[in-house]
Amino acid sequence: MKLTYSQKRYIQKHYPKESIETIAKRKKIPAKLVLQHIKQNTRLIQPKEDAKVRSIPFSFRDHLPALILLAVFVILVYANSFGADFVSDDTYAILNNAELKAPGYLLFNPTFIARSIQYFIAYKIAGLTPFAYRIFNIIFHVGYVWMTYLIVPYFSKKKFLPFIVASFAAVHPMMIESVTWISGGIYAQAGFSILASFYFYLKYRTERIKRYFIFSIVAFILALSASEKVIVLPFIIGLYEFVFGSIKKQWLAVGAFFATSFLWGLIILTRIQDRLEYLSVSQGVETQWRVENPLVQIPSALGTYIKLFMWPRHLTLYQSEFKFSILTFLLLLSLSTIFIGVIFYCYRRNKPVFFWLSFFIITLLPTLNPFGLSWIVAERYSYLGSIGLYFAFSVLLYKLIESKRYQVLGYLIFSVLLMAFSVRTIVRNIDWQNEDNLWIATGKASPSDPKTHNNLGDYYSRNGDLKNAAREFSRAIELSPQYPDAYHNLANVLRQEGRAEEAEKLYLKAVALNPNLWQSHQNIAAINFEKRDYATAEKHTLQAIKIYPNNPQLYANLGVVYFNDGKIELARRAYEKALELDPTNKSALHGIKDLSK
């Protein structure tokens, strides 16, 4: 078969703006004939600066079995998490979130609207069923794994390598927090969107079709709408151009990503104070800048992540154990130094490995800030960047696989690691089944974190062990004297033990630290009601209503206070308001009945 004149003209006009595969598909001719014509016409050869940017032919049919198998890996290792409860931040973000049930929910948090839409859809479909929210995490994780599989061929021609890298991404235990934990799903959502953005950018660079660039920018914005921590994508794009392309020739495209990040960064800066206040009132962290020593913070963080990658034994919601002995710190420092050394070594010897190890570092930059706005280490922080570790290790493993002498050993190591990581993920999922499992496991792994002890106290309290509950809440206060929730919870225990006067002092301390803790106001009102101090009971009930105006029980309680204080008309209004909010409220119905006697 020979090319017609019009077909040759089309090739000359559209190559290299369009890839060989795109031209062949559009003109319905074999790709090898297009390539042959290009080779015979030297002026059609791709410019030098793009020589390393290869067009990747992709046949969905050829790769479908691998994509299905990768999805099966994800489902198998996370199947035992499907029935898990809401835990930790899920309680505040979903279970007790009054805004979620409001008609204008999507308007409450427009900055991160991508996540809000997800919660909104889940609530409308299944109410407060945990699986409806968690299934989105699973879907995004499968998408993340698939994008990994599609991106790797742009950096290596080795046929089996994309599957190896994507398999580790599918089952590695470092990914659990971003998949099993509903609130941690922002990292799976943002991670998938960032890889999709990068994939479209690679297609834009290889096929020179502008719509892929638009797709890339849109995916980047969607990622930012899930988590601000992906704001570093422009540095990844810039690194790619520095290593494989030309920043000078692509400055406009790279600049578009930086402009998007800059504008989003301005929005995020307005939320820093909200973040500090959240840390203060919910976790007992001082609302002021605390500066970490980067010479300690960075080696501690990098060394810990590398340890968790090699064998993720010490998995915990709060990676808080950072008071190291000198020997432990030297070990972490050594791991970090070797890691950085390998990155520099690979710049000359293996550019793809250099890129992906640098990718890992870049994705951690938002959480390695010295200002205490993030944990020093959190497994979810490494979700996106871990692909860099998987790639580097897989390249090393592949040297065995492509060796005739050690091929069996290479496949054996891959299989054993895949199985070991899968088992570890399945076992760790058990810790996320419910609050009790989670806090018992966290207590063993993170004994120096105040939140751990506060939640353990809650576990003991729910199970009627008031002595141990009081001990844990007291320990939380000892570790963090500005922790309002711990004071409130300890007060609850003291009140159950009949020590109302001591409990009231702790409730007052809690609201002094967090004026929005309406539950403490409610309990102070109850204590004073029992003492027949109706004025104080009224004062604190009104304060609770001011904080939580849509709570029908607070109005019913106010009605009881007014009724016993002889303020009958005010009592009637309070009961009617409670019934307006909840026509089935038993306290209000009983109060109305008492008024009619």
Sequence and secondary structure as in RCSB ss.txt:
>XXXX:A:sequence
MKLTYSQKRYIQKHYPKESIETIAKRKKIPAKLVLQHIKQNTRLIQPKEDAKVRSIPFSFRDHLPALILLAVFVI
LVYANSFGADFVSDDTYAILNNAELKAPGYLLFNPTFIARSIQYFIAYKIAGLTPFAYRIFNIIFHVGYVWMTYL
IVPYFSKKKFLPFIVASFAAVHPMMIESVTWISGGIYAQAGFSILASFYFYLKYRTERIKRYFIFSIVAFILALS
ASEKVIVLPFIIGLYEFVFGSIKKQWLAVGAFFATSFLWGLIILTRIQDRLEYLSVSQGVETQWRVENPLVQIPS
ALGTYIKLFMWPRHLTLYQSEFKFSILTFLLLLSLSTIFIGVIFYCYRRNKPVFFWLSFFIITLLPTLNPFGLSW
IVAERYSYLGSIGLYFAFSVLLYKLIESKRYQVLGYLIFSVLLMAFSVRTIVRNIDWQNEDNLWIATGKASPSDP
KTHNNLGDYYSRNGDLKNAAREFSRAIELSPQYPDAYHNLANVLRQEGRAEEAEKLYLKAVALNPNLWQSHQNIA
AINFEKRDYATAEKHTLQAIKIYPNNPQLYANLGVVYFNDGKIELARRAYEKALELDPTNKSALHGIKDLSK
>XXXX:A:secstr
    HHHHHHHHHHTTTS HHHHHHHHT  HHHHHHHHHH GGGS  GGGTT       HHHHHHHHHHHHHHHH
HHHGGGTT    TTHIIIIIT GGGGSTTGGGT GGGHHHHHHHHHHHHHHTT HHHHHHHHHHHHHHHHHHHHH
HGGGT   TTHHHHHHHHHHH GGGHHHHTSSTTHHHHHHHHHHHHHHHHHHHHHHH  HHHHHHHHHHHHHHHT
T GGGTTHHHHHHHHHHHHS TTTTHHHHHHHHHHHHHHHHHHHTTHHHHHHHHHHHH   SS     HHHHHHH
HHHHHHHHHH   S  S        HHHHHHHHHHHHHHHHHHHHHHHH HHHHHHHHHHHHHHGGGS TTSSS 
S  GGGGTTTHHHHHHHHHHHHHHHHT TTTHHHHHHHHHHHHHHHHHHHHHHHHHTSSHHHHHHHHHHH TT H
HHHHHHHHHHHHTT HHHHHHHHHHHHHH TT HHHHHHHHHHHHHTT HHHHHHHHHHHHHH TT HHHHHHHH
HHHHHTT HHHHHHHHHHHHHH TT HHHHHHHHHHHHHTT HHHHHHHHHHHHHH TT HHHHHHHHHHT 
